[in-house]
Every structure is written in structure tokens, then in C-alpha cells.
Amino acid sequence: MLLANQLPLSMVTDDEATLDNFQPRAGAMEAFAAAHSLVAGNVDDVLFAGGEGTGKSHLLQAVCHGFDSSALYLPLADLVALPPDLVLERHQTFDFLVIDDVQACAAEPAWQEALFHCFNQRRASGLGMLWSANTVPAELNDLLADLQSRLTHLTVYQLAKQTEQELSDMLRYRAAKRGLELSHEVLKYVLARAPRSATELMALLERLDKASLAYSRPITVPLLSELKLLSLDR
């Protein structure tokens, strides 16, 4: 049996998921501003809505980093196999609770009920919350009606899917943060072959960074072709 003291107090593991490391873009500016306001304590409870790779988890973890040890980050997709009462039993000891991908508990009635009570407890105690979902609360019809109703009372910010130009800008921006310079030719080459997913592009960037160090070479199209990291090169 998993004991309470064996559970991590925070699931935040990505040190790069900070507000300073998030590239503002047209489809996420309001959410980005809201994340800053949450850290400053200037807005009420919030829900970020958007599909995979739109930057929701980055912003959620960034808010947690802003609160340091007084925030609890719970990515539901990784936790729904655990008993909800065990995971949530100490939530009121944290000033801020962050629930990532609430739709992941759609097939878990016990989790939905526990989150409903958690929501009410935190509202009654004046404790902060930030949620995310793959769509707006009004469309989360697979959730317990009471929980869905509570989520509709949150301030909702939608994050749009990134355009190809925004993906290119993000890749260049995040590469520059690592001290890597990606030419227009390299960006064009990558985006012609890589999935249109911010998550997968960041994983690719991590591999490119390691390869550049290992080979002591800048990232160029010939190096990319040699490495065969992209599907059309294999």
C-alpha cells in the first residue's frame, strides 16, 4: 500500500517551465498575463483551456515555481490510478493548488467527487487554485455535473494551437535560451519533418542540445541529416 509520506509533495519536475522561459504569442497572451497575475496574487481562481502542446502545463508549472514550496502541482493523467483521498489529503496545507488536465479523471467517479469537495473546501478557506483542461468547462460533459458546474465559476483563458510560424519562433526562442543559434534553414528543415507539437519539439531540442555538445558542432542541416533524429531522415 502506498503511504501518504511516500507521495511527492510536488510533481513539478521541469526546471525550464518558468514564466521567463515562456515565449508570449498571440494565442496565449491573456493566459500568460493571467499566470503573472496569479503569482502576484492579483486575480481569482483560473482555468486554462487548450489542446495538447498549447503551453498549459508550462504555465501551470511556472505558476507553481512562482509560489515555490507553497504550491502543489497535480498532473491528473499521472495520478488517477492512485486513491484520490490519499493524494489530496494535505491539499489545504498548501496556499495554492494546481490541477493539470482535469479531463483525465473523466472515467474516475471517485476522483471527480474528491475534486468537487476539494474545490469547495479551498473556496471556503480562501485558498488559491489553478486548473487546466483540454476544453472549456461548459464542454467537459463527461465530468460529474457538480464538478463541471464548479469549474464554470472559474475565470477561463483559452490557449490557441500554435501556427507554424509560432512553432518556429518558439523553437528559436527556446534554443537561444540554451545558447544555441538555429538558422532559418535549420528551422525550416526541422518543421518540415517534425510533428507539429510543442512538446515533441522541446524534446527534440533537448536531443539537439546534447548532440551539439557531444560533437562540438553547431546545429546545421548536415548535422541534422547525419543524426537522423527526424522521421524523413531515417
N, C-alpha and C positions, 0 to 999 in steps of 0.2 A: 504494500500500500504506500502511495506517495504521501509523505508527511508535509505539513504546511511549511516547516522550516527548510524543506528541500526545494521549494518553489523559488525561482528568481524574483527578487523584489522589483526588477525592471527588465523588460525584454529588449530594451534599446541596445543594439549591438553595432550600428553603423555610425562610426565617429564622423563620417563625411556628411551625414544628414543634418546639416545645420542651416540656419537662415542665411548666413553669409555665403553658403555654398549652393544656394538655390537660385537659378537664373530666372529672374522675373520675365514673364512672357504675357502676351495679350490675354490668353485664355486662362491665366491663373493669377492675374494681378490682384483681384479682390481677395482671393484666398490667401495670397502671400501677405497682403496688408493685414488681414484678419489674424494670421499667425503672429505677426509682430504685436498686434494689439492684445492678443491673449497673453503673451509673455509679459506685457506691460500691465496686465490687469485692467484693461480699458474696455473690454467687450464681454457680453454674456456668453453662455454656453453655445457651442457651434458644431455644425456637421459639415464636413467636406464631402461632396458627391462627385464621382467621376469614375471612368473606367480604369482598367489596369494600365499602369505606366504613365498616368497623368500627373504624378507627383504627390499624391495624397499621403502616402506613407512617409515620404521625405519630410513633408511639412509637419506631420504628426510627431515624428521623432524629433524634429527641430524644436518644436514647442516643448517637448519633454526635456531636451538638453537645456532649454532656457530656464526650466524650473529645477533642473539638477535632480537631487535625490528626493525632492518633494513631489515628484510626478511618477505615476505608474502607467507604463505603456503595455497594453494587452492586444497583441495581434490575434484576433479570434481564430483565424484559419489554422494557427499553430496550437490552439488551446482547447478547441471544442471537444477533444477526446478526453479531457480532464474534467473532474467534477466541478461545476461552476461555483458551488459554495466554498470549495477549498481555494480556488483561485481568487475569489472576490472577498473572502472573509475579512481581509485587512484594508479594504479599499478606503475606508473612512479615516485611516491614519495618514493618507496622502492628500495634500492640498489640491492636487489636480489628477484627474483620471482620463486616460486616453484609450478609447476603444477603436481599434482599426478593423475595418471590414465587418461591420455588424451583420451583413447579409450572410456571413459564413455560418451563422447559427440557425439558419432558416429551417433546417431539419432537426433541430435540437430544442424541443419544448422546454426542457429543464433550464437550459441556458437562457432562453428568452424570458422565462419567468424571473430568473435570478437577475437579469439585466434590468427588467422592469422595476423590481424592488430596489436595486442599486440606484437607478435613476431617481426614484422618489426619495430615497434616503439622502442622496447628495443634494438634491434640490432643497430638501427641508433643512439641511445643515449648512447651506450656502457654500458648498464645496464645488469647485470648477470641474467642467467636463468638456472634452472634445471627442467627437465621433467621426467616423468615416463610413461611407457605403458606396456601392457601385452605381447607385442612382439616388434620386431624391426620396425622402421619406414617404411621400404620397404613393410612390410606386413600389414600396417594399411590402407587397401584399402577401408574401409568404411568412411574414413575421406575425407573432401574436398581436392581435388588434390593439391591445392596451399598450404594448411596447411601441408599435408603429405610431400610435396616437401621441405618445410622449415625444417621440423623435420629431414629429411635425412641429413641436413647440420650439425647437432649436432654430437658431439663425443658420440658414443654409447657404453655402457658397459652392458653386459648381466649377469644376476644372475641366476645360475642354481638351479633347485629344489634340496632341501636338501635330502641327503641319510638318512637312518635310523640311522646310526652312528652319522651323523652330527646333527640330531634332538636330539639324546641322549646327545651329547656333549653340544648343546645349552641349553637344559633344565638344565643340571648340572651347567653350567656356570652362567645362569641367576638366578638359585636358590642360588648359592654361593654368588652372589651379594646381595641377600636378607638375607644372614646369615643362609640359610637352607642347610643342607647336605643331598643329595639324594644318597642312596646306589645303587650299581649295581642291586640289587634285585628290588628296587623300580622303577628304570628307566626301567628295563625290563618289569615289571608289567604294568607300565603306557603305554609304547609304544605298548604293545600287545593289549591294549584296547582303546587307544585314537586315534582320527583322525590324519592322517599324515599331520598336518597343524601347522606351527609355530605359527600362530595367535591363534588357538584354544589351543595349548599347553601353550602359555603365559597366556591365560585366565584361564586355569586350574591351573597354578602355582599360580596365584593371589588367587584363592579359597583355594588352599592348604596352602598358607602362612597364610591366615586368620584362617583356621581350626587349624593349628598348634598352633597359639596364643590362640585361644579360648579354646582349650582342654589342653593347656600346655604340649603338647606331640610332640616328633619328628615325622617326616613323615616316617611311616613304612608301610609295606604291610598290616598288620592287621588294621591299622587306615584307610588306603585307602578302604579296604573292608567294614569297618563299615560306612564310609561316603557315599558310593555308588555314587560317583561322575562320575564313568566311566560306559559306557553302559553295559558291560558284568557283572557288579556287581549288576545291578538293577533287 
